Amino acid sequence: MNKKEIAKQYITHLENGNIEKVVALFNENGMVDSPLYEIKKTDEFYRELNSDTLNSELHLKGIFEENDSNNLALYFTYKWTLKNNQRVEFDVVDIIEFDNQNKISKLKII
């Protein structure tokens, strides 16, 4: 799979709440840097996010990739319903850094 295909799978799995499949896209040392949850190991971050989430709707607006780069940016709208039924909607940019096996090594949420 190429980086764009992995990014699209990431969006699909995240929206569906399929945390195991999201985490499988990362390498074993994967990290997530989030303004809400701070810097965490991949599995810890997504377990915590999933435990706070009742429902998610993600609408992809664009994927931006430079040639000869291991980075890719996802731009999407995140409609998030928390467990307490509070709803929030915001635009997000995720900067994804890939390793040389096209596994995600770091994801920074902006």
C-alpha positions as CSV (number, residue, x, y, z in Angstrom):
1,M,0.0,0.0,0.0
2,N,1.2,3.5,-0.7
3,K,1.0,6.4,1.8
4,K,-2.3,7.8,0.5
5,E,-4.0,4.4,0.7
6,I,-2.8,4.1,4.3
7,A,-4.0,7.6,5.1
8,K,-7.5,6.8,3.7
9,Q,-7.6,3.5,5.7
10,Y,-6.6,5.5,8.8
11,I,-9.6,7.8,8.3
12,T,-12.0,4.9,7.7
13,H,-10.8,2.9,10.7
14,L,-10.8,5.9,13.0
15,E,-14.4,6.9,12.0
16,N,-15.5,3.3,12.5
17,G,-13.9,3.2,15.9
18,N,-11.8,0.2,14.9
19,I,-8.9,0.9,17.1
20,E,-7.0,-2.4,16.4
21,K,-6.9,-1.6,12.7
22,V,-5.8,2.0,13.4
23,V,-3.0,0.8,15.7
24,A,-1.9,-1.8,13.1
25,L,-1.1,1.0,10.7
26,F,1.6,2.2,13.1
27,N,5.0,0.7,13.7
28,E,5.7,-0.8,17.2
29,N,7.2,2.5,18.4
30,G,4.4,4.7,17.0
31,M,3.5,7.9,18.9
32,V,0.7,10.4,18.7
33,D,1.1,14.0,19.6
34,S,-2.3,15.5,20.4
35,P,-3.2,18.9,21.8
36,L,-5.9,17.2,24.0
37,Y,-4.2,14.1,25.1
38,E,-0.5,15.1,24.8
39,I,2.2,12.8,23.5
40,K,1.3,9.1,24.0
41,K,2.2,5.7,22.6
42,T,-0.2,4.8,19.8
43,D,-2.2,2.1,21.5
44,E,-2.6,4.2,24.7
45,F,-3.8,7.2,22.8
46,Y,-6.4,5.4,20.7
47,R,-7.7,3.4,23.7
48,E,-8.2,6.7,25.6
49,L,-9.8,8.4,22.6
50,N,-12.1,5.5,22.1
51,S,-13.1,5.4,25.7
52,D,-14.1,9.1,25.5
53,T,-16.0,8.7,22.2
54,L,-19.6,7.8,21.5
55,N,-19.5,8.5,17.8
56,S,-17.2,10.0,15.2
57,E,-17.9,11.3,11.7
58,L,-14.9,12.2,9.6
59,H,-15.1,14.1,6.3
60,L,-11.8,14.0,4.3
61,K,-11.0,17.4,2.7
62,G,-7.6,16.6,1.3
63,I,-4.4,14.6,1.4
64,F,-1.2,16.5,0.9
65,E,2.1,14.8,0.1
66,E,5.5,16.0,-1.1
67,N,7.5,13.9,-3.5
68,D,10.5,12.2,-1.8
69,S,9.2,12.8,1.7
70,N,8.1,10.5,4.4
71,N,5.5,13.0,5.6
72,L,1.9,13.4,4.5
73,A,-0.9,15.7,5.8
74,L,-4.5,14.8,6.2
75,Y,-7.1,17.6,6.3
76,F,-10.5,16.6,7.5
77,T,-13.6,17.7,9.5
78,Y,-14.1,15.8,12.7
79,K,-17.6,15.5,14.2
80,W,-17.1,14.0,17.6
81,T,-19.8,12.9,20.0
82,L,-18.3,12.4,23.5
83,K,-19.6,9.7,25.9
84,N,-21.6,12.5,27.8
85,N,-23.4,13.3,24.5
86,Q,-21.6,16.6,24.0
87,R,-21.0,17.2,20.3
88,V,-18.0,19.1,18.9
89,E,-17.1,19.7,15.3
90,F,-13.7,21.0,14.1
91,D,-11.3,20.9,11.2
92,V,-8.1,18.9,11.8
93,V,-4.8,18.5,10.1
94,D,-2.9,15.3,11.0
95,I,0.8,15.3,10.0
96,I,1.8,11.6,9.5
97,E,5.4,10.6,9.4
98,F,6.1,7.2,7.8
99,D,9.0,4.8,8.3
100,N,10.7,3.1,5.4
101,Q,8.1,0.2,5.5
102,N,5.2,2.7,5.1
103,K,4.2,2.2,8.7
104,I,3.2,5.3,10.6
105,S,5.9,6.2,13.1
106,K,4.4,9.5,14.3
107,L,1.1,11.3,14.0
108,K,0.9,15.0,15.0
109,I,-2.6,16.4,15.4
110,I,-2.9,20.1,14.7
